[in-house]
């Protein structure tokens, strides 16, 4: 497991390295950023439709 974890850290970007080290603490932050991204993309899609 440890070797796999180290390998993953090298592959993943730094923002995800923290997630590998401390999943529970970072999970809330990641979830919030994903939700805000989804909301933002929906708003952008609506704006494009209105523009057409």
Protein Blocks (a to p, Z undefined) as FASTA:
>chain_A
ZZmmmmmmmmpcfklmmmmmmmmlmmmmmmmmmmmmmmmmmmmmmmmmmmZZ
